[in-house]
Amino acid sequence: MKSILAAALLAVSINANAALVCDGDNTNSVFWYVGQPTDAMHAIGFDTGIECFVTGTEVAYLQNHFTGLRSHPKAGWVLWSGDDAQFIVDNL
């Protein structure tokens, strides 16, 4: 349920902007944009249940830099979860 709500909020609030949003079961969330430092992504301390929602230019960036990830494309955004989301957080 949290995933669906977060994705809906992301799609509605960022329709003109691009972003990567990752969150975990501990309710921590972080936004990242191409060109920004990745310090916040590593400092947030995700625990388990990580999901990453991506829109806009961040989709192409992640697909170009992290091949082989299993994604779940939706209308206007992409979802990565589980080990794939953890890989993004660990390697961004």
Backbone torsions as a table, in degrees:
resi	resn	phi	psi	omega
1	MET	NA	-43.8	178.9
2	LYS	-59.0	-38.1	-179.8
3	SER	-62.4	-45.2	-178.5
4	ILE	-64.5	-43.3	179.2
5	LEU	-63.9	-46.1	-179.9
6	ALA	-61.8	-42.3	179.6
7	ALA	-64.7	-41.4	179.1
8	ALA	-64.7	-43.8	178.1
9	LEU	-63.6	-40.5	178.7
10	LEU	-62.4	-48.1	-177.8
11	ALA	-62.9	-38.9	-178.3
12	VAL	-75.9	-43.6	-172.1
13	SER	-82.8	-16.6	-174.6
14	ILE	-123.4	31.2	-175.8
15	ASN	-63.5	-27.8	179.7
16	ALA	-100.6	-8.8	-178.1
17	ASN	-119.2	160.7	176.9
18	ALA	-105.7	151.0	179.3
19	ALA	-165.8	156.5	166.9
20	LEU	-113.7	125.9	177.4
21	VAL	-123.8	122.9	176.8
22	CYS	-118.9	140.3	175.4
23	ASP	-142.4	162.1	-178.8
24	GLY	-130.4	178.8	-179.3
25	ASP	-61.7	-22.7	179.5
26	ASN	-81.4	11.0	177.2
27	THR	67.7	5.7	173.5
28	ASN	-72.3	139.1	177.1
29	SER	-134.0	149.9	176.7
30	VAL	-142.1	139.7	175.6
31	PHE	-100.8	142.1	174.9
32	TRP	-139.5	143.7	179.5
33	TYR	-127.1	145.5	177.7
34	VAL	-52.5	132.5	179.5
35	GLY	97.8	-16.3	178.2
36	GLN	-85.2	154.2	172.7
37	PRO	-64.0	154.5	-177.9
38	THR	-98.3	11.3	-177.8
39	ASP	-54.3	-44.2	-177.9
40	ALA	-63.0	-35.6	-179.6
41	MET	-62.6	-38.3	-177.8
42	HIS	-83.8	-28.3	-174.9
43	ALA	-81.2	-16.8	-171.8
44	ILE	-70.0	-24.9	176.3
45	GLY	71.8	55.1	175.9
46	PHE	-61.5	145.1	178.0
47	ASP	-102.9	-81.5	-179.8
48	THR	-135.3	172.1	175.5
49	GLY	67.2	35.3	-176.4
50	ILE	-73.5	135.5	173.4
51	GLU	-133.6	141.6	178.0
52	CYS	-123.2	127.0	177.9
53	PHE	-109.7	133.9	-173.0
54	VAL	-133.6	139.4	175.1
55	THR	-132.5	163.4	170.7
56	GLY	60.0	-140.4	-174.8
57	THR	-65.5	-22.5	177.5
58	GLU	-65.2	-30.5	177.1
59	VAL	-60.0	-52.9	-179.3
60	ALA	-62.3	-40.4	179.7
61	TYR	-59.0	-50.2	-178.4
62	LEU	-66.4	-41.3	180.0
63	GLN	-65.4	-32.9	179.0
64	ASN	-77.6	-33.7	-175.9
65	HIS	-92.5	-24.1	-177.2
66	PHE	-128.5	79.4	-179.9
67	THR	-75.3	151.4	176.7
68	GLY	90.2	-2.3	177.4
69	LEU	-73.9	140.6	176.2
70	ARG	-84.7	115.4	-178.8
71	SER	-110.9	163.5	177.8
72	HIS	-124.9	85.9	-177.6
73	PRO	-67.1	139.0	176.5
74	LYS	-124.9	-176.4	179.5
75	ALA	-72.6	100.7	175.8
76	GLY	89.6	-2.0	179.2
77	TRP	-155.0	167.7	-179.4
78	VAL	-130.1	143.6	178.4
79	LEU	-115.0	132.8	167.7
80	TRP	-119.0	139.3	-179.1
81	SER	-138.9	172.1	176.1
82	GLY	60.1	-136.1	-177.2
83	ASP	-61.5	-32.9	-180.0
84	ASP	-67.6	-42.7	176.8
85	ALA	-65.6	-40.6	177.8
86	GLN	-61.9	-40.0	177.6
87	PHE	-60.7	-43.6	178.6
88	ILE	-60.5	-48.8	-179.2
89	VAL	-61.3	-43.0	-177.1
90	ASP	-71.7	-27.5	-171.0
91	ASN	-114.9	0.0	-179.6
92	LEU	-71.3	NA	NA
